[in-house]
Amino acid sequence: MKFINKKSILPLTLICFFFFLLETTIVSAETASGVSAVNAGLQATAGKAGLVTAKTDLPTIIGTAINYLFGVVGVIFLTITLVGGFLWMTAGGSEEKVGKAKAFIVNGINGMIVIFLAYALVYTMLFALKSATGG
């Protein structure tokens, strides 16, 4: 029993794809303009009230630096994993090249796990320190 004709699959897929693109564009445009307008209003109000809006305290700066560092290291390990996948795809059946590619992939995944666990540990420690100091 056939419900979908094979000729109608491509047009239906394209329609769904374009609808998805249109929907996400509309939502992101509305959200971006709404958020930026709210932020602009809040910044103007804070400026008139004489409040400092930039976070320049030491824990904030250190936390931002740690987040960027974890992001860079995560991208490095993701790249190592992708290089391993590329090496495996271009190995051409050579056991030596496949073994080297598997080693790249395993090391990349292990690195990402270590980065995730380190991030969780640092986040927990900073949260505990912040709550202990009344921040």
C-alpha positions in Angstrom: 0.0 0.0 0.0 1.6 3.3 -1.1 0.7 6.5 0.5 3.3 8.8 -1.0 4.3 9.0 -4.6 8.0 9.0 -5.3 7.7 12.0 -7.5 6.1 14.1 -4.7 8.9 13.5 -2.1 11.3 16.1 -3.5 8.7 19.0 -3.8 7.4 18.2 -0.3 10.9 18.2 1.1 11.7 21.5 -0.5 8.5 23.1 0.7 9.2 21.9 4.3 12.8 23.1 4.0 11.8 26.6 2.8 9.1 26.8 5.4 11.6 26.0 8.1 14.0 28.6 6.8 11.3 31.3 6.6 10.0 30.5 10.1 13.4 30.6 11.8 14.2 33.9 10.0 11.0 35.5 11.1 11.4 34.3 14.7 15.1 35.3 14.9 14.4 38.7 13.4 11.5 39.4 15.8 13.6 38.2 18.8 16.7 40.1 17.8 14.9 43.4 17.3 12.9 43.0 20.4 15.9 42.0 22.6 18.1 44.8 21.2 15.3 47.4 21.8 14.8 46.2 25.4 18.6 46.2 26.0 18.9 49.7 24.5 16.1 51.0 26.8 17.7 49.3 29.8 21.1 50.8 29.0 19.6 54.3 28.6 17.7 54.0 31.9 20.8 52.8 33.7 22.9 55.6 32.3 20.4 58.2 33.4 20.3 56.7 36.9 24.1 56.8 37.1 24.5 53.0 37.3 27.6 51.2 36.1 26.5 48.6 33.6 29.8 47.1 32.6 30.9 44.1 34.7 34.6 44.7 35.4 35.0 42.9 38.7 37.8 40.2 38.9 35.5 37.1 39.2 33.6 38.2 36.1 36.8 38.7 34.1 38.3 35.4 35.2 35.0 33.6 34.4 34.8 35.1 31.0 38.4 34.1 30.3 37.8 30.6 31.5 34.8 30.3 29.3 36.7 31.5 26.2 39.6 29.1 27.0 37.2 26.1 27.3 35.6 27.1 24.0 38.9 27.3 22.2 40.1 24.0 23.6 36.8 22.3 22.8 37.1 23.5 19.2 40.6 22.1 19.0 39.4 18.7 20.2 36.5 18.7 17.8 38.9 19.5 15.0 41.1 16.6 16.0 38.0 14.3 15.9 37.1 15.6 12.4 40.6 15.2 11.1 40.4 11.6 12.3 37.2 11.1 10.4 38.7 12.6 7.3 41.8 10.3 7.6 39.5 7.3 8.0 37.4 8.2 5.0 40.6 8.6 2.9 42.4 5.6 4.2 41.4 3.4 1.2 41.3 0.3 3.3 44.8 0.5 4.7 44.8 -1.0 8.2 47.7 1.3 9.3 45.9 4.5 8.2 42.6 3.3 9.7 44.4 2.6 13.0 45.9 6.1 12.9 42.5 7.6 12.2 40.9 5.7 15.0 43.5 7.0 17.4 42.8 10.6 16.3 39.0 10.0 16.9 39.5 8.4 20.3 41.9 11.1 21.4 39.6 13.8 20.3 36.6 12.3 22.1 38.6 11.7 25.2 39.7 15.4 25.1 36.2 16.6 24.7 35.1 14.5 27.7 38.0 15.9 29.8 37.0 19.4 28.8 33.4 18.8 29.6 34.3 17.4 33.0 36.8 20.2 33.7 34.1 22.8 32.8 31.6 21.2 35.1 34.1 21.1 37.9 35.2 24.8 37.4 31.5 25.9 37.1 30.6 24.1 40.3 33.6 25.6 42.2 32.9 29.1 41.0 29.2 28.8 41.8 30.1 27.6 45.3 32.6 30.4 45.8 30.2 33.0 44.6 27.4 31.8 46.9 29.8 31.5 49.8 31.0 35.1 49.4 27.4 36.4 49.1 27.7 37.2 45.4 
